[in-house]
């Protein structure tokens, strides 16, 4: 897996102070995407064990509230295995930290068993995510007044409640 950037002290992509990993690779190619360079799966730098250690060290800081995954596209099958491993380690080493994930795929249309982006690690990965912002960015539905999303079709889902109830449950309206 490759990544385009790591932002320490990010306050725009989730609640609190976060470390944000922008992964590479996206097949959605949304019109008006703010990171089209990250569509290429080889864009940026290679994700290595040293990069993972860097991220987890930043999460050691008491002021850091959690990790945000975005891209590119974290839920591309090519990225899920590595990100599930990172999420697993984070929850083991920092159970008090949250994981937010932004995806252009739709949870109940693309990520459930038998659907087009479901892999052998998708269920575990989703169980480790606290908040999933789902849905493609649609330029014609862009709304700058929305919290943690760019277009009106996107949802901010509470994944713990979503998985417990077996249906999408909003974290934010």
PyMOL commands that set and color helices and strands:
alter all, ss='L'
color gray80, all
select helices_A, chain A and resi 36-39+49-59+77-93+107-110+122-128+139-141+159-165
alter helices_A, ss='H'
color red, helices_A
select strands_A, chain A and resi 2-10+18-23+45-46+66-71+98-102+131-134+155-158+170-172
alter strands_A, ss='S'
color yellow, strands_A
deselect
rebuild
show_as cartoon
